[in-house]
Amino acid sequence: MAALAICGLNYALPEHLTVGPGWLLAAVTVALLIPTTIFHRKGRTHLNELFAYASLTAITLGLISSLVLLVRRLPLHKDPPVELLLSASALWFSNILLFASWYWRLDGGGPNARDRKTAHVDGAFLFPQMVMDPKLKKQMGEENWSPGFVDYMFLAFNTSTAFSPTDVPVLTRWAKVLMMVQSMISLTTVALLAARAVNIL
């Protein structure tokens, strides 16, 4: 659902901000998501993860390409302020959904590996539930807690707004690198593009 939402936001961008026609990214993503879903239902986790990584990579390239095209057009003063704001907003929300998907896909070996465990006790991110007292976790009914997509979306939202993980410390190097990339994209979108549009208004 997150991948399709990103494709919808990409389709809403003006054509001069996308590589190829607006529907191209959606077509590529759907073509990769179909085998991803099929292999997941058949229990072939290796192929499921392979196609999932391919779809996320395609979406990532699409997002970065659109951001580069938008930044390159700024000095030309060709885009009206409202269009700049809408494009920046679409890229900002896409950034959150995209990196939430990456975190969800990579943390703790991915969703397939997390589903095989009774509880989430080790990963790239230290969620508050992971350090709670066992007795308290049992009282709260959280003894078998495992992060879901919303947990990673909350993390990605905080990274895009506060440029930090807030209540979820980052433990591994790959996660730190991804969060730096996400913060850079968010900073470029908010500080450069949105501020430019507001100044024009």
C-alpha positions in Angstrom: 0.0 0.0 0.0 2.9 2.4 0.8 4.5 1.7 -2.6 1.2 2.3 -4.4 0.7 5.5 -2.5 4.2 6.7 -3.5 3.4 5.9 -7.1 0.2 7.9 -6.8 2.1 10.9 -5.4 4.6 10.5 -8.2 1.9 10.5 -10.8 0.5 13.7 -9.4 3.8 15.5 -10.1 4.1 17.5 -13.3 5.5 15.5 -16.2 8.7 17.6 -16.3 9.5 16.3 -12.8 9.4 12.7 -13.7 11.7 10.5 -15.8 9.5 9.3 -18.6 5.7 9.5 -18.5 4.0 9.8 -15.1 2.6 6.3 -15.2 6.0 4.6 -15.8 7.0 4.3 -12.1 3.6 2.9 -11.2 3.8 0.4 -14.0 7.3 -0.8 -13.0 6.3 -1.0 -9.3 3.1 -2.9 -9.9 5.0 -5.3 -12.2 7.4 -6.0 -9.4 4.8 -6.1 -6.6 2.8 -8.8 -8.3 5.5 -11.5 -8.1 6.4 -10.1 -4.6 2.9 -10.9 -3.4 2.7 -14.3 -5.1 6.1 -15.5 -3.7 5.1 -14.3 -0.2 1.9 -16.3 -0.3 3.8 -19.4 -1.6 6.3 -19.0 1.2 9.2 -18.4 -1.1 10.8 -15.8 1.1 14.0 -15.4 -0.8 12.3 -14.5 -4.1 9.7 -12.4 -2.2 12.6 -10.3 -0.7 14.4 -10.1 -4.0 11.4 -8.6 -5.8 10.6 -6.4 -2.8 14.1 -4.9 -2.9 13.8 -4.3 -6.6 10.6 -2.4 -6.3 11.9 -0.3 -3.5 15.1 0.5 -5.5 12.9 1.5 -8.5 10.9 3.8 -6.3 14.0 5.3 -4.7 15.5 6.1 -8.0 12.3 7.7 -9.1 12.1 9.9 -6.0 15.7 11.0 -6.2 15.3 11.7 -10.0 12.2 13.9 -9.3 14.0 15.8 -6.6 17.0 16.5 -8.8 14.8 17.6 -11.6 12.9 20.0 -9.3 16.1 21.5 -7.8 17.6 22.0 -11.3 14.5 23.9 -12.4 14.5 26.3 -9.4 17.0 28.8 -10.9 15.0 28.9 -14.2 12.0 30.4 -12.3 9.6 28.5 -14.6 7.4 26.9 -12.0 4.6 28.8 -10.3 4.8 28.9 -6.5 1.7 26.7 -5.9 3.1 24.0 -8.2 6.4 24.2 -6.3 4.6 23.8 -3.0 2.5 20.9 -4.2 5.6 19.1 -5.7 7.6 19.6 -2.6 4.8 18.3 -0.5 4.4 15.2 -2.7 8.1 14.5 -2.5 8.2 15.0 1.3 5.4 12.6 1.9 6.9 10.1 -0.6 10.2 10.4 1.3 8.5 9.3 4.6 6.7 6.3 3.0 9.7 5.2 1.1 12.1 5.1 4.0 9.5 3.6 6.3 9.3 0.8 3.7 13.1 0.5 3.7 13.3 0.3 7.5 10.4 -2.2 7.6 12.0 -4.3 4.9 15.6 -4.3 6.4 15.2 -4.2 10.2 15.7 -7.5 12.1 16.2 -9.5 8.9 13.0 -8.1 7.4 9.3 -8.9 8.0 9.6 -12.6 7.0 12.3 -13.1 9.7 10.5 -11.1 12.3 7.3 -13.2 11.7 9.2 -16.3 12.6 10.2 -15.0 16.0 8.0 -14.9 19.0 9.1 -11.3 19.9 11.4 -8.6 18.5 14.4 -8.3 20.7 17.2 -7.4 18.3 17.4 -5.1 15.4 18.8 -1.9 13.9 16.5 0.3 16.0 16.0 0.2 19.7 12.2 0.6 20.2 11.0 1.5 23.7 9.1 -1.9 23.9 12.5 -3.7 23.5 13.8 -2.3 26.8 10.7 -2.5 28.9 10.7 -4.6 32.1 9.5 -8.2 31.2 6.9 -8.1 34.0 5.5 -4.8 32.8 5.5 -6.0 29.2 3.4 -9.0 30.3 1.0 -6.8 32.2 0.5 -4.7 29.1 0.1 -7.7 26.9 3.3 -6.7 24.9 5.4 -9.8 25.7 5.2 -10.9 22.0 5.6 -7.3 20.6 7.1 -6.9 17.2 7.3 -3.6 15.2 4.8 -3.2 12.4 4.8 -0.8 9.4 3.3 2.0 11.5 6.2 1.9 13.9 8.6 2.4 11.1 6.5 5.1 9.5 6.5 7.0 12.8 10.3 6.7 12.9 10.5 7.9 9.3 8.1 10.8 10.0 10.2 11.9 12.9 13.4 11.7 10.8 11.8 13.9 8.1 10.5 16.5 10.5 13.0 16.6 13.4 15.9 15.2 11.4 16.5 12.8 14.3 15.1 9.4 15.4 13.6 11.0 18.6 12.5 8.1 20.9 14.1 5.3 18.8 17.9 5.1 19.0 19.7 3.8 15.9 22.1 1.0 16.5 23.6 -0.2 13.1 25.7 1.6 10.5 23.4 0.9 7.6 20.4 2.4 9.5 22.4 5.5 10.3 23.4 5.9 6.6 19.8 5.5 5.5 18.6 8.0 8.1 21.2 10.5 6.9 20.0 10.1 3.3 16.4 10.5 4.4 17.2 13.6 6.4 19.1 15.1 3.4 16.2 14.6 1.1 13.8 16.1 3.6 16.0 19.0 4.3 16.4 19.7 0.6 12.7 19.5 0.0 11.6 21.6 3.0 14.3 24.1 3.4 15.2 24.7 -0.3 12.0 24.1 -2.3 9.2 25.0 0.0 11.0 28.0 1.4 11.6 29.2 -2.2 7.9 28.9 -3.0 6.9 30.7 0.1 9.3 33.6 -0.7 7.8 33.9 -4.1 4.3 34.1 -2.6 
